Amino acid sequence: MLRRFWLLFAQAVTVLLALMFIVATLKPQWLQRQGQLGKQLASPIVALREVAPGSGSGSTATSYADAAQKAMPAVVNVFSGKGGSQPPNPHAQDPLFRYFFGNPKNQQQQQPPQDETATNLGSGVIVSSEGYILTNEHVVDGADEIEVALADGRRTNAKVIGVDPETDLAVLKIGMTNLPTITLGRMDQARVGDVVLAIGNPFGVGQTVTMGIISALGRNHLGINTFENFIQTDAPINPGNSGGALVDTKGNLLGINTAIYSRSGGSLGIGFAIPVSTARSVLESIITTGSVTRGWIGVEPQDVTPAIAESFGLEQRGTIVAGVLQGGPADKAGIKPGDVLLDVNGEEITDTTRLLNVIAQIKPGTQAKVKLMRKKKEMNVVVTIGKRPPPPKQANTEDDNGDAQPEE
């Protein structure tokens, strides 16, 4: 009996092995499915989250053509002319020629100058159907004539409505109909790492779109403008892009391209744009009053650096008053050199940039409560805010990276 059972078992095993051999030879995928099922049923060692098959990683956007097509019609070329003595070389006004070959001094000395109109090439953005255009102040500075060329080929003269040298912004106006306009974006939704497009006319080659990301927000202490709150981007910005648009991936305006950090005249991946929030405020003020009115107290502020704090036994906070304008608002209120300004109307002062911005937003003629520290004792003074005087004329170039200290 036992022998018969053993024979039946041996025959069954032999048949099963034969079947597995046939399946492995003719249908191997059947065995693979069984193996996968076993893996699925097995418990994982740790709980992990895996991306779904086929979903991939990273951005799904493959083109920014829609954003570019939406914004490009509203970006214009700005030609500003002013009388002057220029060499007769026909290549002298070519930005590309000057970039690669320079402007040799001996060429100017060998050939007598003649009166010509110097053309300054820049960009601008149409922000209103009424014909208002935002651009940089240095693009139109000192111009006798300004001509605007639209993306659709139309050209017309433009009038300067007002300028704000302290933010390097200017407002122009053209008298044309059926104007394309750009949509203003929201800076509170912009984040470091967001993709942006820079649109302008670099080197005079024609309207150009470049792409990058927002590298930083709130950049200041660069010495480019008095009031600085720049968007930093690595989207290539070159000479001729000044006044052009920095837009998001939906074609909405985020900033006005204004400066680059460069040692050669070309882009090194560090460009700066004035935020649309600042541009809008300046635009509305210029359209309403013809200028930008800011508050002022007449002091020369200086950051409290670790070295200054250690030398004078101060806490590293606030802004130290290096000088006071005689007869100015601060002088009349009793503020003295050496005082450390801590806050204005309850708003903490962290550095000179913060002080400039806080004071500038206060309407001239109103009173402001200033908390300061004098000889390690805190005290409050009331200052009647004055009107900020216009800044002195100074050169402003696209690759300017000076360290000028503004006055408040």
C-alpha positions in Angstrom: 0.0 0.0 0.0 2.8 2.4 0.9 4.7 1.5 -2.2 1.7 2.3 -4.4 1.2 5.7 -2.7 4.9 6.5 -3.3 4.6 5.6 -7.0 1.6 7.8 -7.4 3.4 10.7 -5.7 6.5 10.3 -7.9 4.4 10.2 -11.0 2.5 13.4 -10.0 5.8 15.3 -9.3 7.1 14.1 -12.6 4.1 15.4 -14.5 4.2 18.7 -12.6 7.8 19.3 -13.5 7.1 18.4 -17.1 4.3 21.0 -17.2 6.5 23.7 -15.6 9.2 22.9 -18.2 6.7 23.3 -21.0 5.3 26.5 -19.6 8.8 28.0 -19.0 9.7 27.2 -22.6 6.5 28.2 -24.4 4.9 30.9 -22.1 7.6 32.3 -19.8 5.5 35.5 -19.2 3.1 33.4 -17.1 5.8 32.7 -14.6 6.8 36.4 -14.5 3.3 37.5 -13.7 3.2 35.0 -10.8 6.5 36.5 -9.5 5.2 40.1 -9.7 2.0 39.0 -7.8 4.2 37.6 -5.1 6.1 40.9 -4.8 2.9 42.9 -4.6 1.7 40.7 -1.8 4.9 41.0 0.2 5.0 43.6 2.9 7.4 46.6 2.3 10.3 47.2 4.7 9.5 50.9 5.1 6.5 53.0 3.9 7.6 54.8 0.8 5.7 57.0 -1.7 6.5 56.3 -5.3 5.5 58.4 -8.4 2.8 56.8 -10.4 4.1 54.9 -13.5 4.4 57.2 -16.5 3.8 60.4 -14.5 7.5 61.5 -14.5 8.9 64.4 -12.5 9.5 68.1 -13.1 7.6 70.7 -15.0 5.1 69.6 -17.6 5.4 72.8 -19.6 7.1 72.3 -22.9 6.6 75.7 -24.4 6.1 79.3 -23.2 4.9 80.5 -26.6 1.4 81.5 -25.3 2.9 83.7 -22.7 5.3 85.3 -25.1 2.6 85.9 -27.8 0.4 87.5 -25.1 3.1 89.9 -23.9 5.2 90.7 -27.0 2.7 93.0 -28.8 2.8 95.4 -25.8 6.6 95.7 -25.7 8.0 98.5 -27.9 11.3 99.8 -29.1 12.3 103.3 -27.8 14.6 105.5 -29.8 15.6 108.7 -28.0 17.7 111.3 -29.8 19.7 114.3 -28.5 22.0 116.7 -30.3 25.7 116.2 -29.9 29.1 115.7 -31.6 29.5 112.2 -32.9 32.1 110.7 -35.2 31.0 110.2 -38.8 31.9 106.5 -38.8 28.6 104.7 -39.9 29.2 101.9 -37.5 29.6 104.2 -34.5 25.9 104.0 -33.6 25.7 100.2 -34.1 25.4 98.6 -30.6 26.8 95.3 -31.9 29.8 97.0 -33.5 30.6 98.9 -30.3 30.2 95.7 -28.2 32.7 93.6 -30.2 35.1 96.3 -31.4 34.7 99.2 -29.0 35.0 102.8 -29.9 38.7 103.6 -30.3 39.8 107.0 -29.1 42.2 107.5 -31.9 39.4 107.2 -34.4 37.7 110.2 -32.9 40.9 112.2 -32.9 41.8 111.4 -36.5 38.4 112.4 -37.9 36.7 115.7 -37.2 33.4 115.4 -35.4 30.1 116.6 -36.9 26.7 117.3 -35.5 24.5 114.3 -35.5 21.6 113.0 -33.4 22.7 110.3 -31.0 20.2 107.5 -30.9 19.8 105.7 -27.6 18.1 102.3 -28.1 15.9 100.9 -25.3 12.5 99.2 -24.8 9.2 100.1 -23.2 5.9 98.5 -22.2 2.4 99.7 -23.1 0.4 99.5 -19.9 -2.7 101.4 -20.9 -5.0 101.7 -24.0 -4.7 105.5 -23.5 -1.2 105.2 -24.7 0.9 105.3 -21.5 4.2 103.5 -21.7 6.6 102.5 -18.9 10.3 102.6 -19.5 13.6 103.4 -17.8 14.5 107.0 -17.0 18.0 106.5 -18.3 16.6 105.4 -21.7 15.0 108.9 -22.3 17.3 111.0 -20.1 18.2 114.3 -21.9 16.4 113.3 -25.1 15.2 116.0 -27.5 13.0 113.6 -29.5 11.6 110.2 -28.6 10.3 107.7 -31.2 8.4 104.5 -30.4 8.2 101.5 -32.7 5.5 99.0 -32.1 5.8 95.3 -32.7 3.2 95.5 -35.5 5.5 97.9 -37.4 3.8 101.2 -36.5 6.0 104.1 -35.4 5.2 107.4 -33.7 6.6 110.1 -31.6 6.2 109.9 -27.8 5.9 112.6 -25.1 7.5 112.3 -21.7 4.8 112.7 -19.1 7.1 112.4 -16.1 10.3 110.7 -14.8 11.4 109.4 -11.4 15.2 109.2 -11.4 15.3 107.6 -7.9 13.6 104.4 -9.2 14.9 104.9 -12.8 11.4 104.9 -14.2 9.8 107.1 -16.8 6.2 107.4 -18.2 5.7 108.2 -21.9 2.5 108.7 -23.9 1.7 108.1 -27.5 -1.4 109.2 -29.4 -2.4 106.0 -31.3 -5.5 103.8 -31.3 -6.0 100.1 -31.1 -3.0 99.7 -28.8 -2.0 96.3 -27.4 -1.6 96.4 -23.6 0.1 94.2 -21.1 -1.7 92.7 -18.1 -0.1 93.6 -14.7 0.9 90.7 -12.5 0.9 90.3 -8.7 4.2 90.5 -6.9 2.8 88.8 -3.8 2.4 85.6 -5.9 5.9 85.7 -7.3 8.4 83.2 -5.8 12.1 82.5 -6.1 12.4 79.7 -8.7 9.4 80.8 -10.8 10.1 80.8 -14.6 10.1 84.3 -16.2 10.6 85.7 -19.7 12.5 88.9 -20.5 11.3 90.7 -23.6 13.1 93.6 -25.2 15.3 94.7 -28.1 18.9 93.7 -27.1 21.7 95.3 -29.1 19.2 96.5 -31.7 18.7 93.1 -33.2 14.9 93.2 -32.9 12.4 92.0 -30.4 13.8 89.1 -28.4 12.5 86.7 -25.7 14.8 85.1 -23.2 13.9 82.7 -20.4 15.2 82.2 -16.9 13.9 82.1 -13.3 13.5 84.5 -10.4 16.9 84.2 -8.7 16.0 86.5 -5.7 13.4 89.0 -4.5 13.9 92.3 -2.7 17.5 92.9 -3.8 18.8 96.2 -2.4 22.1 97.9 -1.3 23.3 97.6 -4.9 23.9 101.3 -5.4 22.0 101.4 -8.7 19.0 103.5 -7.6 18.0 105.4 -4.4 15.0 103.2 -3.8 15.8 99.6 -4.5 13.6 96.5 -4.3 14.8 94.6 -7.3 13.7 91.2 -8.8 16.9 89.4 -9.6 16.8 87.0 -12.6 19.1 84.9 -14.7 17.0 85.5 -17.8 19.5 87.0 -20.2 19.2 90.9 -20.2 21.5 92.8 -22.5 22.0 96.5 -23.5 18.8 97.5 -25.3 16.6 95.4 -22.9 16.3 98.4 -20.6 12.7 99.4 -20.0 11.5 96.0 -21.4 9.1 93.6 -19.8 9.8 90.8 -17.3 6.7 88.5 -17.5 5.5 85.3 -15.8 4.6 82.1 -17.7 1.1 83.5 -18.2 2.4 86.7 -19.9 1.6 89.0 -17.0 4.0 91.8 -16.2 6.2 91.3 -13.1 8.8 93.9 -13.6 10.6 96.5 -15.8 14.1 95.3 -16.8 16.5 98.0 -15.7 20.1 96.8 -15.0 22.6 94.0 -15.3 25.8 93.1 -13.5 28.4 92.9 -16.2 32.1 93.2 -16.8 31.9 93.0 -20.5 28.7 94.7 -21.5 26.9 91.3 -22.0 24.8 89.2 -19.7 26.5 87.2 -17.0 23.3 85.8 -15.6 22.6 88.5 -13.0 19.9 91.0 -14.1 17.6 93.2 -12.2 14.0 94.4 -12.8 11.9 96.9 -11.0 8.9 95.2 -9.5 5.5 95.9 -11.0 4.2 97.1 -7.6 6.8 99.9 -7.6 6.2 100.6 -11.3 2.5 100.9 -10.8 2.8 103.3 -7.9 5.2 105.6 -9.8 3.0 105.4 -12.9 -0.2 106.4 -11.1 1.6 109.2 -9.2 3.1 110.7 -12.4 -0.1 110.5 -14.3 -2.0 112.2 -11.5 0.5 114.9 -10.5 3.3 114.8 -13.1 5.9 113.8 -10.5 6.5 111.4 -7.6 6.1 113.0 -4.1 8.0 111.4 -1.2 8.5 112.1 2.4 11.9 113.3 3.7 13.5 114.3 7.0 16.9 115.5 6.0 19.4 113.0 7.6 22.3 111.1 6.3 21.7 107.5 7.5 24.3 104.8 7.9 23.8 101.1 8.7 24.9 99.9 12.1 27.5 97.4 11.1 29.2 95.0 13.6 32.3 97.2 13.6 30.3 100.4 14.4 28.3 98.6 17.0 31.5 97.4 18.8 33.2 100.8 18.5 30.4 102.8 20.0 29.0 100.2 22.3 25.7 99.9 20.4 23.2 97.1 19.7 23.3 96.0 16.1 19.8 97.4 15.2 18.4 100.5 13.7 20.2 103.1 11.6 22.7 105.6 12.9 22.5 109.3 11.9 25.8 110.3 10.3 24.7 113.8 9.5 21.7 116.2 9.9 20.8 118.9 7.3 20.7 122.2 9.1 17.2 123.6 9.1 15.7 120.4 7.9 12.8 118.5 9.4 15.0 116.2 11.6 17.1 119.2 12.8 14.0 121.1 13.8 12.8 118.0 15.7 16.0 117.8 17.7 17.6 114.7 16.0 21.4 114.9 16.3 24.3 113.1 14.6 25.1 109.9 16.5 21.4 109.1 17.3 20.2 105.6 16.3 16.8 105.6 14.7 14.8 102.5 15.9 11.3 102.9 14.4 9.1 105.4 12.7 5.3 105.4 13.5 5.7 102.0 15.0 7.5 100.5 12.0 10.9 98.9 12.9 13.9 100.4 11.1 16.4 97.6 10.3 18.7 99.4 7.8 19.0 102.6 5.7 16.9 101.1 2.9 14.1 100.4 5.3 14.3 104.0 6.7 14.2 105.5 3.2 11.2 103.4 2.2 9.2 104.1 5.4 9.9 107.9 5.4 9.2 108.1 1.6 5.7 106.7 2.1 4.6 109.3 4.6 2.8 112.3 3.1 4.8 115.6 3.4 3.4 118.0 6.1 2.2 115.2 8.4 3.8 114.4 11.7 5.6 111.2 12.4 6.7 109.7 15.8 10.3 108.6 15.7 11.8 106.4 18.4 15.6 106.8 18.7 18.4 105.9 21.0 20.8 108.6 22.3 23.7 107.6 24.6 22.0 104.2 25.3 18.7 105.8 26.3 15.6 105.5 24.2 13.5 108.6 23.5 10.7 109.7 21.2 10.6 112.8 19.0 7.9 114.1 16.6 9.1 115.1 13.1 7.1 117.1 10.6 7.8 115.3 7.4 9.1 117.4 4.5 9.0 116.9 0.8 11.9 115.0 -0.6 13.9 117.3 -3.0 14.8 116.1 -6.5 18.0 114.2 -6.7 21.1 115.7 -8.4 21.8 114.7 -11.9 24.1 111.7 -12.3 25.0 109.1 -14.8 23.0 105.9 -14.8 24.1 103.0 -17.0 22.9 99.5 -17.5 25.9 97.8 -16.0 26.3 100.4 -13.1 27.4 98.6 -9.9 28.6 101.6 -7.9 28.4 101.9 -4.1 26.8 105.4 -3.8 25.2 106.0 -0.5 21.8 107.8 -0.8 20.7 110.5 1.6 17.4 110.6 3.4 
